[in-house]
Amino acid sequence: MDQQMMAFQIIAKAGDAFSKQMEALTEAKKGEFERATELVREGKDDLTAAHHVQTEILTAEAQGVEMQITPIVVHAQDHLTKAIIGDFFVKELIGMQKQINELKK
């Protein structure tokens, strides 16, 4: 697979991960914590898939394959970084929402 296709794979998988993270937050706000947890797990699977593609790119470059830094590659990295950060913060926010719900009782 060429570098551009790999970048598009990262964009797609990282985008899916972020969408599931945002959906998980929505579910948590409704008190649907089991569904929120399920969505976080699904998002993590997508995030892992995107990260594996990134690792393929980095491994190829480390082995001497010349890689081009294009706007699409930068965009892919932005999506991946956003999803990685989102994974951390969504888990924190879901935990906070659980605490809020407990305090409301």
N, C-alpha and C positions, 0 to 999 in steps of 0.2 A: 504494500500500500504506500502511495507517495505521501510526502509530508503534508500537502494541502488537504488530502482526504483525512489524514490523521488529525489535523487541526479541526476539521469539520466534525469529526467524531467526538473530540473533546468538547467542542461547543454544544453539540446535541446532548451528550450525557451530563455535562455539568449543568446545562440549562434545565434538563429534566430533574436533576437533583435539587436545584434551587426551587423549582416550581413545587416539588413535593414538600420541601421545607416550609414554604409559605402556606401551603395547604394544611400542613401539620399545625402551624400556629393558629390558623382559623379554627381548626377542630378543637384545639386546646382552649381557645376562648369560649367555645360552646360547652366546655366540660367533657368533651369526648377524648379522654386521654389515651384510651386503648387505640383508637383510630389514629391519633396524633403520633403515638409511638410506632405504629405500623408504617405510617408515612415516612417518619424519620429513618426507619430501617430501609425502606425502599429507596429513599434518597441516598442513603449511605452506599447502597449497592451501585447506584448510578455513578456516584462520586468515585467509588473504587474503580469502576470501569474506565472513567475518564482519566484517573490517575495512572492506570496501567498503560494507557496510550501515551500519556506524557512521558512515562518511564521508557517506553520504546524509543521515543524521539531522543531523549537524553542519552540512552545507551548507544544508539546509532552514532550520535555525534561523538561520544567518548571513544568509539571504535574507529573514528577517523572519517565517517561519512560527513560530507559537507552539507550543512543545513542552512537554509536561507531564513532570515528573520523577516517575515512579511507581515503586513497589517493583520492578515487572517491568523497567523500564529500568535501574534500579540493579543488579539481579540480572544483567542482560545485560552490563553494563559489568564487573561482577565476573568473569563467565565469560571475557570477552574478555581482561581483564588477566591472569587466571590462565594462559590459553593462550599469551599473548605471553611471559610470564615463563617458562612451561614450555618453550617452544621454545628459548630460550637455554640453560636449564639442562640440558635433555635432551641437546642437542648436546655440551655440556661433559662430562656424565656418560658419554656413549657414548665420547668421546675418552679419558676416564680408564679406562674398562673395557678399551679396546684396549691401553692402557699396562699395565694389570694383567695382562692375558692374555700380553703379551710378556714381562713379568718372570717369569711362572710357567714359561716355557719353559726 
